[in-house]
């Protein structure tokens, strides 16, 4: 139905558009505030600097994110190909270089369109759009009143008296929204097409020029066909206006609309970027002010692998028979979907190579890798075993896996059981760790003292308190995943703990270094010999115990040590493992803790995710080597009995056990020629 406009209002609008800026307004219309008053409240005719975002880069220099309310990086118009600004002029304001800020021909055409009921634009020039975008508090373009239009036209004329066309067009290109929180042509080029605006093709430039009319409707990622249709219209207008040749336009039309993966970034890293921002805030570096260049430790290959492994692993869990919760990253409400986190560090430096804090940052930005407090379950046991070995318990010591009844200070009885509801009787400490027997871990913790276990956890970098109760030996005290994964560095580094690092260097817009962390912070936390023995036991746990699903997915040439974790009622599942090159941890659970599914365990749910991530990363790579400290003795034992192997011991039961001098059994001391003395040397380790 045609829109009916009263002739008197039409006449007033035409007169206002045609009148000089200083002419008095037609009777009956509201006059704008005097220029002095505008300057007091803010001058809409001025070009003002708008907030810039800070760019975050991976360790290889590739972009992984931006920090800022509006993602924007200003770019000089002289650096752009000529057809790029021309595309915007062609579709948004073809008489840009002829008018004085108000396009009288466009206004007349718009009025005629309203009278005839034809769909036409609102005749706003690039200058008018710029004023509304740059000064929304002064010129609110959502206000459809004639009074707003009059003030906008007057401001546009004043702006064109103050600045050149090139200055106005440059400001426009750096100001307008391209959707998704991306502002300005540089951010749009970077995130839609993965390149700087200076390198956009004609087809890509036209695709971006299609967006100001409706960034949502013409989003080239979500709606490539809609974007193509308007892109081709832009190309036609450019051809008709003599801005490009017919051949150039025809070639550009043949180009498909193809956007860059991961929003133009080398890896999807929003949770990592969140953690970087938290660190910058802690250091009081004004990242929110924008314009900084933040260089980080992230490895895009590992980050992509972590995101993919977590996504595929959770989908596999959701597809299991017996899984009864909502499925899909966006399903359910109130934390009803299964979540997860992945952390990967360089054991030598603590550099965080990958960090994933959940399934979907847009829907659930809570960072489970850095902020969540979760029980680690049996993944905490290596610290208990380390405290026990430090206290003189040898790895071949026999300890009973049996029912316990421990009276607590409040008079209650604590009786730890096993996940399989069985007690397997006497076994070696090594075998108990591999099979994750709970009563054995509790007995070892009590032997070493819970104070010693808690103190070791603190030295390893776990900042959250470890309660001095026997249940903490089984991982009842909560930890932050990032800190907990980093704590395994004491085993990877032969007793030295490293602090997780995210930042390499922070620069301002001019390239001046604002912050550069020093060398990695390394803290002696454990006797190197103890760390080696526990790491060796964790190799058994990975190859012969509950971590076997992870071990099977990693090439046999890569040494793997690690431990699973499962909490009461199957609410949290973990696998934390290490190689000579990486420490990685995987956690799965619900934000509001609940049973994942009957029989859920770290070995079956979390370990395969770890194995997929690490196995893919090592494809085509040569692993590093672990070393062994001096001051250890070793002997070949029978795995079943813990005694010295003899000629009757089957080959598959033979293994090498290591001892700190003074902890080897008396029988071994009586036959010293059966012992080997080890100094510091590379250790060739495979699957046992």
C-alpha positions as CSV (number, residue, x, y, z in Angstrom):
1,X,0.0,0.0,0.0
2,X,1.5,3.4,-1.0
3,X,2.7,5.6,1.8
4,X,0.7,8.8,1.9
5,X,2.7,12.0,2.8
6,X,1.1,15.4,3.2
7,X,2.3,17.8,0.5
8,X,3.1,20.5,3.1
9,X,5.6,18.2,4.8
10,X,7.1,17.2,1.5
11,X,7.5,20.8,0.5
12,X,9.2,21.6,3.8
13,X,11.6,18.7,3.5
14,X,12.6,19.8,0.0
15,X,13.1,23.4,1.1
16,X,15.2,22.3,4.0
17,X,17.4,20.1,1.9
18,X,17.9,22.9,-0.6
19,X,18.5,25.7,1.9
20,X,22.0,26.9,2.7
21,X,23.2,25.7,6.1
22,X,22.9,29.2,7.6
23,X,19.4,29.9,6.3
24,X,16.5,30.2,8.8
25,X,14.2,27.2,9.2
26,X,10.8,27.1,7.7
27,X,8.1,28.2,10.2
28,X,6.7,25.5,12.5
29,X,9.8,23.4,12.5
30,X,12.2,23.0,15.5
31,X,15.4,24.8,15.0
32,X,18.7,23.0,15.9
33,X,20.8,24.3,18.8
34,X,23.3,27.1,18.0
35,X,26.7,25.9,17.0
36,X,28.3,27.0,20.3
37,X,25.7,25.0,22.2
38,X,26.4,22.0,20.0
39,X,30.1,22.2,20.8
40,X,29.4,22.4,24.5
41,X,27.4,19.2,24.3
42,X,29.6,17.6,21.6
43,X,30.1,18.7,18.0
44,X,28.7,16.3,15.4
45,X,30.6,18.0,12.6
46,X,34.0,16.9,13.9
47,X,35.9,13.8,13.0
48,X,36.9,12.2,16.3
49,X,39.1,9.1,16.9
50,X,37.1,6.0,17.7
51,X,38.2,3.2,20.0
52,X,40.7,0.7,18.4
53,X,40.9,-2.9,19.4
54,X,44.1,-4.7,20.6
55,X,45.3,-7.5,18.3
56,X,46.3,-10.8,19.8
57,X,48.8,-13.0,17.9
58,X,49.9,-16.6,18.2
59,X,53.5,-17.6,18.6
60,X,53.9,-17.8,14.8
61,X,52.6,-14.2,14.4
62,X,49.2,-15.2,13.1
63,X,46.1,-13.4,14.4
64,X,44.0,-15.3,16.9
65,X,41.7,-12.6,18.4
66,X,41.0,-9.0,19.3
67,X,40.2,-7.4,22.6
68,X,37.9,-4.4,22.7
69,X,34.2,-3.6,22.8
70,X,34.3,-2.7,19.1
71,X,36.9,-4.6,16.9
72,X,38.4,-1.8,14.8
73,X,41.8,-1.0,13.3
74,X,42.0,2.3,11.4
75,X,43.6,2.2,8.0
76,X,44.7,5.1,5.7
77,X,42.7,5.4,2.5
78,X,45.9,5.8,0.5
79,X,46.8,2.2,1.3
80,X,43.6,0.8,-0.2
81,X,43.1,-0.3,-3.8
82,X,41.2,2.5,-5.6
83,X,38.2,0.2,-6.3
84,X,37.6,-0.4,-2.6
85,X,36.3,3.0,-1.6
86,X,34.8,3.3,-5.0
87,X,32.6,0.3,-4.3
88,X,31.1,2.1,-1.3
89,X,30.6,5.3,-3.2
90,X,28.9,3.5,-6.0
91,X,26.3,1.8,-3.9
92,X,25.9,4.2,-0.9
93,X,26.4,7.7,-2.4
94,X,27.1,7.9,-6.2
95,X,27.1,11.7,-6.2
96,X,29.5,11.8,-3.2
97,X,32.0,14.0,-5.0
98,X,29.4,16.4,-6.3
99,X,27.2,17.3,-3.3
100,X,27.9,19.5,-0.3
101,X,27.0,16.8,2.3
102,X,23.3,16.6,1.2
103,X,22.3,15.0,-2.0
104,X,19.3,17.1,-3.3
105,X,18.7,14.7,-6.3
106,X,18.7,11.7,-3.9
107,X,16.3,13.5,-1.5
108,X,13.9,14.3,-4.4
109,X,14.1,10.7,-5.6
110,X,13.4,9.4,-2.2
111,X,10.4,11.7,-1.8
112,X,9.1,10.7,-5.2
113,X,9.5,7.0,-4.2
114,X,7.4,7.5,-1.1
115,X,4.7,9.2,-3.1
116,X,4.6,6.5,-5.7
117,X,5.1,3.7,-3.2
118,X,8.4,2.6,-4.8
119,X,11.1,1.0,-2.7
120,X,14.0,3.5,-2.6
121,X,16.7,4.4,-0.2
122,X,16.6,7.1,2.4
123,X,18.9,9.4,0.4
124,X,21.4,9.7,3.3
125,X,24.8,10.6,2.0
126,X,28.1,9.0,3.2
127,X,28.7,12.2,5.2
128,X,25.3,11.9,6.9
129,X,25.9,8.2,7.7
130,X,29.3,9.0,9.1
131,X,27.8,11.7,11.4
132,X,25.2,9.2,12.7
133,X,27.7,6.4,13.2
134,X,30.4,8.6,14.8
135,X,28.1,10.7,17.0
136,X,25.2,8.5,17.8
137,X,24.5,10.3,21.0
138,X,24.0,13.6,19.1
139,X,22.5,12.3,15.9
140,X,20.4,9.2,16.5
141,X,19.6,7.7,13.2
142,X,17.0,5.5,14.7
143,X,15.0,8.7,15.2
144,X,12.9,9.0,12.1
145,X,11.6,12.5,12.9
146,X,12.0,15.4,10.5
147,X,13.8,17.4,13.2
148,X,16.6,14.8,13.4
149,X,16.9,14.8,9.6
150,X,17.3,18.6,9.5
151,X,20.0,18.6,12.2
152,X,21.8,15.8,10.4
153,X,21.7,17.6,7.0
154,X,23.0,20.8,8.6
155,X,25.8,18.9,10.4
156,X,26.7,17.2,7.1
157,X,27.1,20.5,5.3
158,X,29.3,21.9,8.1
159,X,31.5,18.7,8.2
160,X,32.1,19.0,4.4
161,X,33.2,22.6,4.9
162,X,35.7,21.5,7.6
163,X,37.1,18.4,5.9
164,X,38.1,17.1,2.5
165,X,36.1,14.4,0.7
166,X,39.1,12.0,1.2
167,X,39.1,12.6,4.9
168,X,35.4,12.0,5.2
169,X,35.5,8.9,3.1
170,X,38.4,7.5,5.1
171,X,36.6,8.2,8.4
172,X,33.5,6.5,7.0
173,X,35.3,3.3,5.9
174,X,36.9,3.1,9.4
175,X,33.7,3.7,11.3
176,X,30.8,1.8,9.8
177,X,29.7,-1.6,11.2
178,X,30.1,-4.7,9.2
179,X,28.3,-6.9,11.7
180,X,29.5,-9.4,14.3
181,X,31.1,-6.6,16.3
182,X,33.5,-5.8,13.5
183,X,33.9,-2.1,12.7
184,X,35.8,-0.5,9.9
185,X,37.1,-1.9,6.6
186,X,40.3,-3.4,8.1
187,X,38.5,-5.5,10.7
188,X,35.9,-6.6,8.1
189,X,38.6,-7.6,5.6
190,X,40.6,-9.4,8.3
191,X,37.7,-11.4,9.7
192,X,35.6,-12.1,6.6
193,X,38.4,-12.8,4.2
194,X,41.5,-13.4,6.3
195,X,43.6,-10.6,4.8
196,X,44.2,-6.8,5.3
197,X,42.0,-4.4,3.4
198,X,44.9,-3.4,1.2
199,X,44.9,-6.9,-0.3
200,X,41.2,-7.3,-1.0
201,X,40.2,-8.3,-4.5
202,X,37.5,-6.4,-6.4
203,X,35.0,-9.1,-5.7
204,X,35.8,-9.1,-2.0
205,X,35.6,-5.3,-1.9
206,X,32.1,-5.4,-3.5
207,X,31.1,-8.1,-1.0
208,X,32.0,-5.8,1.9
209,X,30.3,-2.8,0.2
210,X,27.1,-4.9,0.2
211,X,27.0,-5.0,4.0
212,X,26.2,-1.5,5.3
213,X,22.6,-1.8,4.1
214,X,22.1,-4.8,6.3
215,X,25.2,-6.6,7.9
216,X,23.0,-9.4,9.1
217,X,21.0,-10.1,5.9
218,X,24.0,-9.9,3.7
219,X,26.6,-11.6,5.9
220,X,28.8,-13.5,3.4
221,X,29.6,-16.3,5.9
222,X,26.0,-17.1,6.8
223,X,24.2,-16.1,3.6
224,X,26.8,-16.2,0.7
225,X,24.0,-16.3,-1.9
226,X,22.4,-13.1,-0.6
227,X,25.7,-11.4,-0.4
228,X,26.6,-12.5,-3.9
229,X,23.3,-10.9,-5.3
230,X,24.0,-7.6,-3.7
231,X,27.8,-7.8,-4.5
232,X,26.9,-8.2,-8.1
233,X,24.6,-5.2,-7.9
234,X,27.5,-3.2,-6.5
235,X,29.7,-4.4,-9.4
236,X,27.0,-3.4,-11.9
237,X,26.7,0.1,-10.4
238,X,30.5,0.5,-10.4
239,X,30.5,-0.5,-14.1
240,X,27.7,1.9,-14.9
241,X,29.4,4.8,-13.1
242,X,32.7,4.1,-14.9
243,X,34.6,3.1,-11.8
244,X,35.6,-0.3,-13.2
245,X,35.7,-1.7,-16.7
246,X,33.1,-4.2,-18.0
247,X,35.7,-6.9,-18.1
248,X,36.7,-6.3,-14.4
249,X,33.1,-6.4,-13.3
250,X,32.4,-9.6,-15.3
251,X,35.4,-11.4,-13.9
252,X,34.5,-10.4,-10.3
253,X,30.9,-11.6,-10.8
254,X,32.3,-15.1,-11.7
255,X,34.1,-15.3,-8.4
256,X,32.3,-17.3,-5.7
257,X,31.7,-15.8,-2.3
258,X,34.3,-17.6,-0.1
259,X,35.0,-16.4,3.4
260,X,38.0,-17.3,5.6
261,X,37.6,-20.1,8.2
262,X,37.6,-19.3,12.0
263,X,36.6,-15.7,11.2
264,X,39.9,-15.1,9.6
265,X,42.0,-16.2,12.5
266,X,44.5,-19.0,12.5
267,X,42.7,-21.0,15.2
268,X,39.4,-20.6,17.2
269,X,40.8,-19.3,20.5
270,X,38.2,-17.1,22.3
271,X,38.8,-18.8,25.7
272,X,42.5,-18.4,25.3
273,X,42.1,-14.7,24.4
274,X,39.8,-14.3,27.5
275,X,42.6,-15.7,29.6
276,X,45.1,-13.3,28.0
277,X,42.8,-10.4,28.8
278,X,42.6,-11.5,32.4
279,X,46.4,-11.6,32.6
280,X,46.7,-8.2,31.0
281,X,44.2,-6.8,33.5
282,X,46.1,-8.4,36.3
283,X,49.3,-6.7,35.1
284,X,47.4,-3.4,34.8
285,X,48.2,-3.1,31.1
286,X,45.4,-0.9,29.5
287,X,44.4,-3.4,26.9
288,X,40.8,-2.1,26.9
289,X,42.1,1.2,25.5
290,X,43.0,-0.6,22.3
291,X,45.8,-0.3,19.9
292,X,48.1,-2.9,21.5
293,X,49.7,-5.8,19.8
294,X,49.8,-8.8,22.2
295,X,52.1,-11.7,21.3
296,X,51.3,-15.0,23.0
297,X,52.4,-18.5,23.4
298,X,49.6,-20.2,21.6
299,X,50.3,-22.8,18.9
300,X,47.6,-22.6,16.2
301,X,48.1,-26.3,15.2
302,X,47.6,-27.6,18.7
303,X,44.8,-25.2,19.4
304,X,42.8,-26.3,16.3
305,X,43.5,-29.9,17.3
306,X,42.3,-29.3,20.9
307,X,39.1,-27.7,19.7
308,X,38.4,-30.5,17.2
309,X,39.3,-33.3,19.7
310,X,37.1,-31.9,22.4
311,X,34.1,-31.4,20.0
312,X,34.4,-34.8,18.5
313,X,35.0,-36.4,21.9
314,X,32.0,-34.9,23.5
315,X,29.8,-35.8,20.6
316,X,31.0,-39.4,21.0
317,X,30.1,-39.4,24.6
318,X,26.6,-38.0,23.8
319,X,26.1,-40.8,21.3
320,X,26.9,-43.5,23.8
321,X,24.0,-45.8,24.9
322,X,22.8,-44.7,28.3
323,X,23.5,-41.0,27.9
324,X,20.4,-39.2,29.0
325,X,21.2,-35.5,28.9
326,X,20.5,-32.9,26.3
327,X,22.9,-33.1,23.4
328,X,24.6,-30.5,21.3
329,X,26.6,-27.4,22.2
330,X,23.5,-25.2,22.3
331,X,21.0,-27.7,23.8
332,X,19.4,-27.3,27.2
333,X,19.5,-24.5,29.7
334,X,21.1,-23.9,33.0
335,X,24.3,-25.9,32.4
336,X,22.4,-28.9,31.1
337,X,24.9,-29.8,28.3
338,X,28.1,-31.7,28.8
339,X,31.1,-29.3,28.8
340,X,34.8,-29.8,28.7
341,X,38.2,-28.1,28.8
342,X,41.6,-28.8,27.3
343,X,45.0,-27.4,28.4
344,X,48.3,-28.0,26.6
345,X,51.6,-26.7,27.9
346,X,55.3,-26.8,27.1
347,X,56.8,-28.7,30.1
348,X,60.1,-26.9,29.8
349,X,58.8,-23.3,29.9
350,X,55.2,-23.5,31.0
351,X,54.1,-21.8,27.8
352,X,50.4,-22.5,27.2
353,X,50.2,-24.0,23.6
354,X,46.5,-24.5,23.6
355,X,43.6,-23.7,25.8
356,X,39.9,-24.5,25.4
357,X,37.5,-23.5,28.1
358,X,34.2,-24.9,26.8
359,X,32.2,-26.0,23.7
360,X,30.8,-22.7,22.5
361,X,32.2,-19.4,23.7
362,X,29.3,-17.4,22.3
363,X,26.7,-19.4,24.2
364,X,28.8,-20.2,27.3
365,X,31.8,-17.8,27.7
366,X,32.6,-19.1,31.2
367,X,36.2,-20.2,31.0
368,X,36.3,-23.7,32.5
369,X,40.1,-24.0,32.0
370,X,41.1,-21.0,34.1
371,X,38.2,-20.2,36.4
372,X,36.3,-23.5,37.1
373,X,36.9,-25.3,40.4
374,X,36.6,-29.1,39.9
375,X,37.6,-32.2,41.8
376,X,40.4,-34.0,40.0
377,X,39.6,-37.4,41.3
378,X,42.3,-40.0,40.9
379,X,44.3,-37.7,38.6
380,X,45.6,-36.2,41.9
381,X,47.1,-39.5,43.0
382,X,50.6,-39.0,41.4
383,X,51.2,-36.2,43.9
384,X,50.3,-38.7,46.7
385,X,52.6,-41.3,45.3
386,X,55.4,-38.8,44.9
387,X,55.0,-37.8,48.6
388,X,55.1,-41.5,49.5
389,X,58.3,-42.2,47.5
390,X,59.8,-39.2,49.0
391,X,59.0,-40.7,52.4
392,X,60.9,-43.9,51.6
393,X,58.2,-46.1,50.0
394,X,59.7,-48.0,47.1
395,X,57.7,-48.6,43.9
396,X,57.8,-52.4,44.4
397,X,56.6,-52.2,48.0
398,X,53.6,-54.5,48.6
399,X,50.5,-52.7,49.9
400,X,47.1,-54.3,50.4
401,X,44.1,-53.1,48.3
402,X,41.7,-53.8,51.1
403,X,38.7,-52.3,53.0
404,X,39.6,-49.6,55.4
405,X,37.7,-48.0,58.3
406,X,39.3,-44.7,59.3
407,X,37.9,-42.7,62.2
408,X,37.8,-39.0,61.5
409,X,38.1,-36.1,63.9
410,X,34.3,-35.8,64.0
411,X,33.9,-39.5,64.9
412,X,32.7,-40.5,61.4
413,X,34.2,-43.5,59.7
414,X,35.7,-43.0,56.3
415,X,35.9,-46.2,54.1
416,X,37.2,-45.7,50.6
417,X,36.1,-48.2,48.0
418,X,37.1,-48.8,44.4
419,X,35.2,-48.0,41.2
420,X,34.7,-51.7,40.5
421,X,33.5,-52.4,44.1
422,X,36.2,-55.0,44.5
423,X,39.4,-55.3,46.6
424,X,42.2,-57.1,44.9
425,X,44.5,-57.8,47.9
426,X,48.2,-57.4,48.0
427,X,49.9,-55.6,45.1
428,X,52.9,-53.4,44.4
429,X,52.7,-49.7,44.7
430,X,53.5,-49.5,40.9
431,X,50.6,-51.8,40.0
432,X,48.2,-50.0,42.4
433,X,48.8,-46.7,40.6
434,X,48.3,-48.3,37.2
435,X,45.0,-49.8,38.3
436,X,44.1,-46.7,40.4
437,X,43.2,-48.6,43.6
438,X,41.8,-46.1,46.1
439,X,42.6,-47.8,49.4
440,X,46.3,-48.0,48.4
441,X,46.4,-44.3,47.7
442,X,44.8,-43.4,51.0
443,X,47.3,-45.6,52.9
444,X,50.2,-44.0,51.1
445,X,48.9,-40.5,51.9
446,X,48.6,-41.4,55.6
447,X,52.1,-42.8,55.6
448,X,53.6,-39.7,54.0
449,X,51.1,-37.4,55.9
450,X,48.5,-35.3,54.3
451,X,50.5,-32.3,55.3
452,X,53.3,-33.5,53.1
453,X,50.9,-34.2,50.2
454,X,49.3,-30.7,50.5
455,X,52.7,-29.0,50.7
456,X,53.9,-30.8,47.5
457,X,50.7,-29.7,45.7
458,X,51.4,-26.1,46.6
459,X,55.0,-26.4,45.4
460,X,53.8,-27.9,42.2
461,X,51.7,-24.8,41.6
462,X,48.2,-25.8,42.8
463,X,47.0,-22.6,44.5
464,X,43.6,-23.9,45.8
465,X,43.8,-25.5,49.3
466,X,44.1,-29.2,49.7
467,X,42.0,-30.2,52.7
468,X,43.9,-32.4,55.2
469,X,41.5,-35.3,55.0
470,X,42.1,-38.8,53.6
471,X,39.6,-38.1,50.9
472,X,41.9,-35.5,49.4
473,X,44.3,-38.3,48.5
474,X,41.6,-39.4,46.0
475,X,41.2,-35.9,44.6
476,X,38.3,-34.5,46.7
477,X,39.8,-31.0,47.0
478,X,39.0,-28.8,44.0
479,X,41.5,-27.4,41.5
480,X,41.6,-25.1,38.6
481,X,42.3,-27.1,35.4
482,X,45.1,-24.9,34.1
483,X,47.0,-25.0,37.5
484,X,46.4,-28.7,37.8
485,X,47.7,-29.6,34.4
486,X,50.8,-27.4,35.0
487,X,51.4,-29.3,38.3
488,X,52.3,-32.4,36.3
489,X,55.4,-30.5,35.2
490,X,57.1,-31.7,38.4
491,X,57.2,-35.1,36.8
492,X,58.0,-34.0,33.3
493,X,60.9,-31.8,34.5
494,X,62.3,-34.1,37.1
495,X,61.1,-32.2,40.1
496,X,60.9,-28.6,38.7
497,X,57.5,-26.9,38.5
498,X,56.8,-24.3,35.9
499,X,54.3,-21.5,36.0
500,X,51.8,-21.4,33.1
501,X,52.7,-18.5,30.7
502,X,50.4,-16.9,28.1
503,X,52.3,-13.7,27.1
504,X,55.5,-13.3,25.1
505,X,55.4,-9.6,24.5
506,X,53.0,-6.7,24.5
507,X,53.6,-3.6,22.3
508,X,51.8,-0.3,21.8
509,X,50.7,1.0,18.4
510,X,54.2,2.4,17.7
511,X,55.9,-0.9,18.4
512,X,57.3,0.1,21.8
513,X,57.5,-2.9,24.2
514,X,55.2,-2.4,27.2
515,X,55.7,-5.8,28.8
516,X,58.0,-8.8,28.2
517,X,58.1,-11.6,30.7
518,X,61.5,-12.7,31.8
519,X,62.8,-16.3,31.6
520,X,60.4,-19.1,32.7
521,X,59.7,-19.2,36.4
522,X,61.0,-22.6,37.6
523,X,60.5,-23.8,41.1
524,X,62.2,-26.8,42.6
525,X,59.4,-28.9,44.1
526,X,60.5,-32.5,44.3
527,X,63.6,-34.7,44.5
528,X,64.5,-35.4,40.8
529,X,64.9,-39.1,41.6
530,X,61.4,-39.2,43.1
531,X,59.9,-37.4,40.1
532,X,61.6,-39.9,37.7
533,X,60.3,-42.9,39.6
534,X,56.7,-41.5,39.6
535,X,56.9,-40.6,36.0
536,X,58.0,-44.1,35.2
537,X,55.1,-45.5,37.1
538,X,52.8,-43.2,35.2
539,X,54.1,-44.7,32.0
540,X,52.8,-48.0,33.3
541,X,49.5,-46.3,34.2
542,X,49.2,-45.1,30.6
543,X,50.3,-48.3,28.8
544,X,49.0,-51.0,31.1
545,X,46.5,-49.3,33.3
546,X,43.5,-47.0,33.1
547,X,45.1,-44.7,30.6
548,X,45.6,-47.3,27.9
549,X,42.9,-45.7,25.6
550,X,45.1,-42.6,25.4
551,X,48.3,-44.6,24.9
552,X,46.8,-46.6,22.0
553,X,46.1,-43.4,19.9
554,X,49.7,-42.1,20.1
555,X,52.5,-43.5,18.0
556,X,54.5,-46.2,19.8
557,X,57.7,-44.2,19.4
558,X,56.3,-41.4,21.6
559,X,56.8,-42.0,25.4
560,X,53.6,-41.3,27.2
561,X,52.9,-41.1,31.0
562,X,49.6,-40.1,32.5
563,X,46.8,-40.7,34.9
564,X,43.0,-40.8,34.6
565,X,40.6,-39.3,37.1
566,X,37.0,-40.0,38.0
567,X,35.1,-38.4,40.8
568,X,32.2,-39.8,43.0
569,X,29.0,-40.4,41.1
570,X,30.9,-40.1,37.8
571,X,30.5,-36.3,37.8
572,X,34.0,-35.3,36.6
573,X,36.3,-37.3,34.3
574,X,39.9,-36.4,33.5
575,X,43.0,-37.5,31.8
576,X,46.3,-35.7,32.4
577,X,49.3,-36.9,30.5
578,X,52.7,-36.0,29.3
579,X,55.3,-36.7,26.6
580,X,58.8,-35.3,26.4
581,X,57.4,-32.3,24.5
582,X,53.9,-31.7,25.9
583,X,51.8,-31.8,29.0
584,X,48.0,-31.9,28.3
585,X,44.9,-32.3,30.4
586,X,41.3,-33.0,29.4
587,X,38.3,-32.6,31.7
588,X,34.6,-33.3,31.0
589,X,31.6,-32.6,33.2
590,X,28.6,-30.4,33.7
591,X,28.7,-26.8,35.0
592,X,26.2,-27.8,37.6
593,X,27.8,-31.1,38.7
594,X,25.8,-34.2,38.0
595,X,26.4,-37.8,36.9
596,X,27.6,-37.9,33.3
597,X,26.3,-41.4,32.8
598,X,26.5,-44.7,34.6
599,X,30.0,-46.1,34.3
600,X,31.6,-42.9,33.1
601,X,35.3,-42.9,33.7
602,X,38.3,-40.8,32.8
603,X,39.8,-43.7,30.8
604,X,36.8,-44.2,28.6
605,X,35.7,-40.6,28.1
606,X,38.6,-38.2,28.6
607,X,41.6,-40.3,27.6
608,X,40.5,-40.8,24.0
609,X,40.2,-37.1,23.5
610,X,43.8,-36.7,24.9
611,X,45.0,-39.5,22.6
612,X,43.4,-38.1,19.5
613,X,44.9,-34.6,20.2
614,X,48.4,-35.7,21.0
615,X,48.4,-38.6,18.4
616,X,47.5,-36.2,15.6
617,X,50.1,-33.6,16.7
618,X,52.9,-36.2,16.6
619,X,52.0,-37.4,13.1
620,X,55.2,-36.8,11.2
621,X,57.0,-35.4,14.2
622,X,60.0,-36.9,16.0
623,X,59.5,-37.0,19.8
624,X,62.0,-35.7,22.3
625,X,63.6,-37.9,24.9
626,X,63.2,-38.0,28.6
627,X,66.3,-38.1,30.8
628,X,67.1,-39.9,34.0
629,X,68.8,-38.2,37.0
630,X,71.8,-39.6,38.7
631,X,71.7,-41.3,42.0
632,X,69.3,-44.2,41.2
633,X,69.8,-47.9,41.2
634,X,67.8,-50.4,39.2
635,X,67.1,-54.1,38.9
636,X,65.0,-56.3,36.7
637,X,62.0,-57.6,38.7
638,X,59.1,-59.9,38.2
639,X,56.0,-57.8,37.6
640,X,53.7,-60.2,39.3
641,X,55.6,-60.8,42.5
642,X,57.9,-57.8,42.8
643,X,60.8,-60.1,43.4
644,X,64.1,-60.2,41.5
645,X,63.5,-61.8,38.1
646,X,65.3,-65.1,37.5
647,X,65.6,-67.6,34.7
648,X,62.1,-68.8,35.3
649,X,60.5,-65.4,35.0
650,X,58.5,-65.0,31.7
651,X,59.8,-62.3,29.4
652,X,56.4,-60.5,29.5
653,X,56.6,-60.3,33.3
654,X,60.1,-58.7,33.4
655,X,60.5,-55.0,34.0
656,X,63.1,-52.6,35.3
657,X,62.4,-51.1,38.7
658,X,64.2,-48.0,40.0
659,X,65.2,-47.2,43.6
660,X,66.6,-44.3,45.6
661,X,69.6,-45.8,47.4
662,X,68.5,-47.0,50.8
663,X,64.9,-47.9,49.7
664,X,65.7,-51.0,47.8
665,X,64.6,-54.2,49.5
666,X,67.1,-56.0,51.8
667,X,67.3,-58.9,49.5
668,X,68.7,-56.6,46.8
669,X,71.2,-55.1,49.1
670,X,72.5,-58.6,49.8
671,X,73.4,-59.1,46.1
672,X,74.8,-55.8,45.0
673,X,76.1,-57.2,41.7
674,X,72.4,-57.6,40.7
675,X,72.0,-53.8,40.9
676,X,72.9,-51.3,38.2
677,X,74.1,-47.8,39.1
678,X,72.7,-45.0,36.9
679,X,74.1,-41.6,36.3
680,X,72.5,-38.8,34.2
681,X,71.9,-40.1,30.7
682,X,69.1,-40.1,28.0
683,X,66.5,-42.7,28.7
684,X,65.1,-44.6,25.7
685,X,61.5,-45.3,26.7
686,X,58.9,-47.3,24.8
687,X,55.7,-49.2,25.6
688,X,56.2,-51.8,28.3
